[in-house]
Amino acid sequence: MIEVQTYDRLIAHLPKIALTESQELFLGGPFTPESEKETDEHLLQDDAQT
């Protein structure tokens, strides 16, 4: 188990295309439609901040 801040810093180094796959790996299965929507919203927020 790692801290959320550590996870966020690690994820920041991955290409955006790999973010969904890495999160599915940590969740232990495929995304639900709700989880996929939340991830997409998070990516849009990250893009807006950069």
BELRA-V805641 format. One record per residue. N is the residue number from 1. RES is the residue in three letters. SS is DSSP state (hx for helix, st for strand, lp for the rest). D_CENTER is the distance of its C-alpha to the mean C-alpha in Angstrom with 1 decimal. Layout:
N,RES,SS,D_CENTER
N,RES,SS,D_CENTER
This chain:
1,MET,lp,16.2
2,ILE,lp,14.7
3,GLU,lp,14.4
4,VAL,hx,11.4
5,GLN,hx,12.5
6,THR,hx,12.8
7,TYR,hx,9.3
8,ASP,hx,8.2
9,ARG,hx,11.0
10,LEU,hx,10.3
11,ILE,hx,6.8
12,ALA,lp,8.9
13,HIS,lp,11.2
14,LEU,lp,9.5
15,PRO,lp,10.4
16,LYS,hx,8.3
17,ILE,hx,9.7
18,ALA,hx,8.4
19,LEU,hx,4.6
20,THR,hx,5.7
21,GLU,hx,8.3
22,SER,hx,7.1
23,GLN,hx,5.4
24,GLU,hx,8.8
25,LEU,hx,10.6
26,PHE,hx,9.8
27,LEU,hx,10.7
28,GLY,lp,13.7
29,GLY,lp,13.9
30,PRO,lp,12.9
31,PHE,lp,11.0
32,THR,lp,13.6
33,PRO,hx,14.2
34,GLU,hx,13.3
35,SER,hx,9.8
36,GLU,hx,9.3
37,LYS,hx,11.0
38,GLU,hx,9.0
39,THR,hx,5.7
40,ASP,hx,8.5
41,GLU,hx,10.1
42,HIS,hx,7.5
43,LEU,hx,7.6
44,LEU,hx,11.3
45,GLN,hx,11.8
46,ASP,hx,10.5
47,ASP,hx,12.9
48,ALA,hx,15.6
49,GLN,hx,15.6
50,THR,lp,16.2
